[in-house]
Amino acid sequence: MWARLNDNDTIAQLYMRPVGITLDGVQYPASIFSLWSSAELKALKIWSITMANQPSDSTHHNVSGPTYAVTKDADDNVTGVTGTYTSTEKPLKDVYTIPVASSDGFSDGDKIASSANHSSAGKTGNIISKEAGKLHVEVTKGNWASGNTVRGIKPDGTGALSPAVSTTISGDLSLHSRGLQWTKIQEVKDIQGSKLQPYDWYVVRKADDGTAIPSAVQTYRDGVRTKATAHETAVSATTTVTELITVNIGDGWPTEPS
């Protein structure tokens, strides 16, 4: 990728691929992007873009960008053009829409708690987004309900917002979106189902005519359920997205009976 700069060193145009261009009445073929040296391109104020980072995996992150910026040295000379992706972790827990008396003063990224001390509060959450009279909150602890007081907490959880912000829940909560834990648990259930399904006919036959399920098959089916429960427990116990990523739900399943 390349960026062409204006005379004031702001970005005039981005080129995602080589294309023919016309500058000051002169036509240049697309081949200049591959055949010309960087110095020759810079003479036309065209800079190759250096990516400052790589996008995080979209399974666990919301990725936006890239945004592009012109870098300069201490003497205000252009040194390059960079592109940067912004990645934010998706909610670990389920997100609920909380109707409140007022959403004024709360901001995306703030935490909420049922008391001014976030660490000891019985109910906590993270504000994912808001609208008039509603907070969309990743509920991280406790069961919020109508009539509860919601206090605004700094994004790092160190204390109440200043000036203090609080409101009252004015109705029932509703599910807004599922969190990563729920999604991964569904994946566990899908694996469990795919492993049990080929042997379901033994269960049907037993119910139909009383033929016993072979012990090896029953042991396998019991083992599948046990492992599924263990994986779901491990997923539910995670407290960060990083921890969740390390839970290998494909590991440890019993070997199919011969």
C-alpha positions, -999 to 999 in steps of 0.1 A, spaced: 0 0 0 11 36 -7 0 71 4 4 102 -17 9 133 4 -4 169 0 21 198 0 13 203 37 23 166 43 -12 154 50 -25 123 32 -41 131 -1 -48 96 -14 -43 60 -5 -34 33 -31 -43 -2 -20 -27 -16 -52 -7 -3 -81 -29 19 -104 -22 43 -131 -23 79 -118 -22 114 -132 -3 141 -113 0 177 -125 -12 166 -160 14 138 -163 2 102 -166 21 75 -147 15 38 -153 7 14 -125 42 -1 -130 59 28 -112 48 12 -79 69 -19 -86 97 -5 -109 105 28 -93 128 32 -63 114 46 -31 134 78 -37 117 82 -71 83 76 -57 90 101 -28 98 127 -55 61 125 -63 53 125 -26 43 89 -27 53 69 4 51 32 10 29 25 40 45 6 69 20 -13 91 27 -6 128 9 -37 139 -12 -67 127 -49 -70 133 -58 -93 163 -79 -124 156 -115 -114 148 -129 -143 168 -120 -127 201 -116 -90 191 -134 -62 173 -109 -49 149 -111 -15 133 -89 5 110 -63 7 99 -58 44 105 -30 61 87 -6 87 100 24 106 87 54 104 109 80 132 111 114 138 127 123 166 151 129 189 121 94 184 108 106 162 79 85 134 68 100 100 78 72 77 68 35 68 67 22 42 91 -10 22 93 -24 10 127 -52 -14 135 -72 -8 167 -83 -40 184 -106 -43 214 -115 -75 231 -151 -87 227 -171 -91 259 -162 -123 278 -196 -124 295 -231 -118 281 -242 -82 274 -275 -71 287 -295 -40 280 -303 -22 313 -330 4 313 -321 33 336 -336 65 348 -308 83 330 -278 73 311 -263 108 313 -227 109 326 -219 73 317 -195 66 289 -185 36 268 -157 18 286 -168 28 321 -174 2 347 -205 1 368 -210 -13 403 -237 -16 429 -215 4 454 -187 29 451 -161 2 458 -159 -18 426 -137 -46 440 -161 -54 469 -194 -46 451 -219 -75 448 -228 -65 413 -205 -52 386 -203 -47 348 -186 -30 319 -205 -5 297 -201 -16 261 -223 11 247 -252 33 257 -282 52 244 -308 75 259 -322 57 290 -303 25 283 -269 10 292 -256 -20 273 -235 -38 299 -213 -68 301 -225 -82 334 -194 -95 352 -208 -102 387 -242 -106 404 -277 -103 392 -289 -68 384 -326 -61 388 -351 -33 386 -347 -8 414 -310 -14 419 -287 16 420 -260 18 393 -229 37 401 -203 48 375 -168 35 381 -135 45 363 -126 22 334 -96 8 354 -119 0 384 -99 21 408 -128 42 421 -160 61 413 -162 85 384 -155 121 393 -179 139 394 -199 110 407 -225 94 384 -253 72 395 -288 61 383 -315 36 391 -325 6 370 -361 13 358 -372 -20 344 -363 -56 335 -330 -64 318 -329 -80 283 -302 -99 266 -283 -77 241 -256 -101 229 -238 -132 239 -203 -132 253 -173 -152 242 -178 -177 270 -212 -186 258 -200 -190 223 -172 -213 233 -195 -234 255 -218 -239 224 -187 -251 205 -181 -277 233 -218 -288 230 -214 -291 193 -183 -313 197 -201 -334 223 -231 -339 200 -209 -349 170 -192 -375 191 -223 -390 206 -245 -390 175 -229 -419 157 -237 -441 188 -272 -429 194 -286 -458 176 -275 -481 204 -297 -461 228 -326 -462 204 -322 -500 200 -321 -505 238 -353 -485 242 -369 -503 213 -362 -540 220 -341 -540 252 -308 -549 237 -280 -538 260 -256 -511 250 -221 -526 247 -200 -516 277 -173 -500 256 -199 -478 239 -215 -468 272 -181 -460 287 -172 -439 257 -205 -420 259 -201 -414 296 -165 -402 290 -177 -377 263 -202 -362 287 -176 -360 315 -151 -343 292 -177 -318 279 -186 -309 314 -149 -304 323 -144 -281 293 -175 -261 300 -164 -257 336 -129 -245 325 -145 -220 301 -168 -206 327 -139 -202 352 -120 -179 329 -118 -142 339 -101 -127 309 -102 -132 271 -65 -142 273 -74 -171 297 -103 -181 275 -81 -184 244 -58 -209 262 -87 -233 270 -82 -260 244 -117 -275 240 -104 -300 214 -81 -317 239 -87 -348 260 -118 -363 244 -120 -401 248 -110 -425 220 -139 -440 201 -146 -476 208 -135 -501 182 
